[in-house]
């Protein structure tokens, strides 16, 4: 095998990383359905039990994500399992800084631990960089960053926050699910962890649950592996196989979806039935300049608020024929959701819709959307 004379592009890494390399091996890592392994009683190492030592699926998937993010990766049974593994490292009385617009699973854990473990949780607006920097000076136990945020698509200054945290020895975790490893790499800026729900863009086909954390050091990864083993939050063999297969097409899926998201955002911005659009790829978006400076692209998720009352909007949404009313995001199919309806999301504007743009033709998606918007007049 020849050695490239320059670093591989991330789109190439997504396709090539984690593959077998020995002549005669299969081109793709085959599915290993095994819970335990035959043990050599004279050996001191080797696979014994998959919950502890993993499988070839885990290793291949983790290798690929690790190469993309720039640090050793640890896979989990779900995005929430990955999030929980990091938060479970904190002791009673810990101090945590988190964004106001944050994934509801994180918010739920923080609220619960504030009551049960006496955590001191400080909430800061995603875009208030000075307040974040001031909070870092206070030496919190964990900085939790989410950018772009869910569902308001706010953009944090990830490079500035992570580098400042690293200088002061503060642990920073960045939920990188919306950006994916192709658009943003927090570890390069000093983050301790880059967290992904592999259920979303990485898997890309709405057919698996999985999570993965890329770590700044081997020691951090080893600690998470121990937590994964003791907690039993292991990714299944089939899920790891599907996640790696999904990763192979992430570059082409994301490029198509991101291009279409930009087209739809511009059209929505001009539509009389739309109050406002949140998408960092729009030139008038508050996060546009920061996203252009710190990310390789604005992503494929956008949010928009409509005119009219929520009940009327729900009726209009029921008439969609191409876009699916479904939770989650990042699949090849476009999905839409009125987030205010979900428990714990009551603070979201009642008519805000989060749209995850898939790989369909933009004109077909626009026709579906205009059917909804026109019904609101």
N, C-alpha and C positions, 0 to 999 in steps of 0.2 A: 504494500500500500504506500502510495506517495504521500509526502507531507506538503500541504499547501504552503505557498510562500507568503500568504497574507491571511489574516483572520477570516474565517467563513462568515458570510452574511447570515443573520438570524433566520431568514427564510430558508436557507440551505440547511442550517442546523436542525430546524424543525423536521425536516425530511430525513436527514441522515443520522442524527444522534441516536444512540441506544440500539443500533442494529448489530446483529452478529457479523463478525469479520473474518472468521476462519473458513477456508475453502471447504465446501461440502456442507456447511451449515445452511439452514433455511435463510432466505433473504430477510424475513421478518421473524421476530422472536415468537415462537409458537406458544400457544396457550398451555400453561402448566397448571392443571387442576390437581393440586396436592396440598394436603394439610400437614403431613409428616413425611419423613424421609428415612431411608435405610441408613443406619449409623454404623460406622467403623468403631468398634469399642476400643481400639488401640489409638485412635486419633483424638486430638484435643480441640479440633475445630471442625467446621463443616456444618451443613444444614441438618437441623434436628426437627424443628417445628416451625411451620410457616409464619405463625404469629410473631415469632422471635427473629428468625433469620431471613424471612421473606422468601420471595420466589423470583424467578427470572423476569416475570412481568414487572414486578416492582422495580427491580434494578434497572431495567431498560427504560421504563417511564421516568424514574427519578434521575437517571443519567441525562436524558434529553432535556428535562426541565432545568436541571442543574446547569447544563451547558448554556441554555438560553438566558438564565437569570444570573449566572456567574457565581454560583455557590452550591454546596451539597444540598440535595433536595430530599424531603421525606414525604411519602404519600400517606393519605388517610382515607377513611371510609366515606367521608363527606367534607364539604367545606366547613360545616359547623364543627366537625371533629378536629379539623386543622386549627380552627379558631380557638376551640376549647383547650387544645393541647398547650397553646401559648399562654392563654389566660390562666390556666391551672398551674403555671409556674410561679404565680404570684402568691405571696403569703398574706395572712390576715393583716389588715391595716395598710395594705399597699395603696399607693397613689397612682392613679391612671388619668391620662389626658386623652380625650376622644372628641371626634367632631360632632357637631349638632346634627348634621345630615349623615346618618350612619346606618349600615345594614341592621335591620331590626333584631337579628339574632345576637349581634354584639351588644346592642343596647339592652336587651333582655338580661343577658348575663351580667352586665355591669350593674344594672338596677338590683338584681338579685344578690350579687356579692356585696354591694354597698350595705344591704340590710343584714345579710347573714355573716359577712366576714369583715365588716367595718371598713371597706375600701373607701378611699377618698377619691371620688370621680369628679373631674373637672371637665365640663363641656365647653368647647370653643367652636365658633363658626369656622367652617372649612377654609374660608378665604382670608381669615384674619391672621395673616402671617406674623405681625408684631406680637399678638397675644400668644401665639404658639411659641415663639422664641422666648418670650418672658416666662412662659410655663416651663420650658426646658431648663431655664436657669434655676428653677426650683427643684431640680433633680428628682423628677417623678420616677417611679419604678417602671413605668411603661408609657410610651407614646404610641397611640393607635391612630393611624392615618388611613383615610380612604379617599382615593382620588383616581378618576372622577367618582363623585359620590353617588349613592343610590338613595332616592331616585331623582334628586335635583340636578345632577350632573355638574356639581360645583368642582372646581379644580384647586387643589392645594399645591403650594410650592414645595413639591417633594424633594428636589435637590437641596434647597436651602434648609428645610427642616431636618432632613436626615443627616446632612453634613454637620449641622450645628449640634444635633444630638450626639453624633459620634465624637465630636470634639470634647463634649462634656461627659462622656461615658454613660449616656442615657440610652436604654434599649428602645429601638423604634421598630414597630411592625407596620407594614404597609399592605393594605388589602389592594391587590393589583388585578383583581378579577376583571373589571371593566376594561382596563388598558391592555391586559395580556402581556406576556414577556416580549412581544414584538413591538409594543409601543412605549414601554416604560420599564426600566430596570432599577428598582430602588436600592439594591445592594451596591450598585456602582456609586451611589451617593452617600453610603454610610449606614443604610438601614441594617438592622439585625436580621429581620425576617421579611420576605416577600410572600404574601399569602394568596392562594388562588382557590376558588371553587372550581375544580376541574369539571364539575357538572355543566358549567356554562360554556364559554368559548373554546376551551381546550378540548373537551369532549365533542362539543359542537353538533350533536345529533339528538339531544334530549332523550338519551337512552341509558344514562348511567348516573350514579351518585359517586362523587369522589372529591377529594381535596388534596392539596400539596403545598408544602412550605419550603421555599429555598432559603438557606441560612448563610450567614456571613462567615461562619467558621464550622469546622468539623465538630468542635465541642458542642456548639449549639445544636447541630444536627443530631449528635449522639444523645443529647438530653431529650430531644423530641422523640427519637426512636424508642427510648426507654419508656417515655410516657405513653407512646402508642401501644407498645407491647403490654404494659401493665393495665392500660385502659381498654385494651381489646379493640381499638379503633382502626382496625386494619382494612385496607382496600382489598376487595375480592379479586380473584385471579381474572375473571371475565371483565370486571370493571377496569382493571389496570390495562388489560389487552385493548379494550375499546378506547380508553383514554389516550393511549399511545397512538392508536390508529387515527383517532380524531385529530391529534396534534399534527400528524403528517399533512393534513389539508388546511390547518389553521391559516397559513399565509394567504392562500388563494381565497378562502372563505372570508377572512377578515377584510382583505382588500376589496372584494366585491360588496360586502355588506357596508363597509365604511363609505365607499363611493355612493351607494344608494342612500345611506343615511344623510349624507350631505345634500343630495338632491331633494329628498323629502323635507329636510329641515328648512331649506330655502322656500319651498312651495308652501309649507305650513306657515311660515313667517308672513307670507303674503295673503293668506286666506282670512276672510272676514270672520269666520267662525272660530278663529284661534286668538286667544288673549295674549299668550306669549309662548315662546319656544326656548327650551334649555338644551343647548348643544354646543360644546366648545369648538366645533368646526364652523359655526356661524361667525362672521366677522364682527357682528354687534353683540355677541355673547360676552358677558363679563369675564369669562375665563378664557376667551379666545387667544389673547396675547400670551398669557402664561402657558397655555397648552401648546401653542406653536413653538414656544421657546424651550419647553421641558419634555415634550412628548414627540414621538415620531408620527403621530396621527391622533385625531380626536375620538376615534372609536366608532362603534356601530350601535350605540344606545342613545336615545334622545327622549326628552319629556316635553309635553306641551299641555297647556291649559286651554279649555274650550269655553265658549259662551254657553248659556243655558243652565238648567238645574241638573243635578246628578242623576235623578231618576229617569229623566228624559234621555240623558246621555247613555245610561245603561241599556235602554230600549234600542237606541241607535247602534250600540256596539253589538247587540245580539244579531244584527243583520249582516255583519261582516262575513265575507265568503272566502277570502284568502288569508287574511291575518287572523290568527287564533287568539281568542280570549283565554290566556293561560298565564300562570305564574312562571318564574324563572326567566332565563334569557340566554342568548348566545348560541342558539341553534340555527341550522340552515333555514328553518321556517321562521317567519316573523311572528312575534307574539306581542300582545298589548294587554295592559292591566290598569284598572283604575285603583291606584294604591290606597286611597282613602278608605276603601271598603275593608281592608285587612285589619285585624286586631293589632293595636299598637301603632297604627299608622294614621291615627285621627288628626295628627298635626299637619298632614299633607293636604294641600288644597283639594277640595272635594271633586273638582273636575280635571285634576291633573292625570294625564295618561302617560305611562312609561311604555315606550315602543322599542322593542329589540328588533332591529332590522336584519332580516335574513338574506337569502341569496336569490329571491324572486326578482322579476323584472320591475324596475322602479315605476313604470307606468301602470302596471297592474296593481301594485301596492297603493299608488296614488288614487286610482279609481276606487279602490276599496275605502280608503280614508275619506275621500270627498263624499262618498255615500253617507258616511256617518256625520260629517260636518254639515253637509247641506240639510240634513234632517233636523238640525238644531235651530235653524232659522224660523 
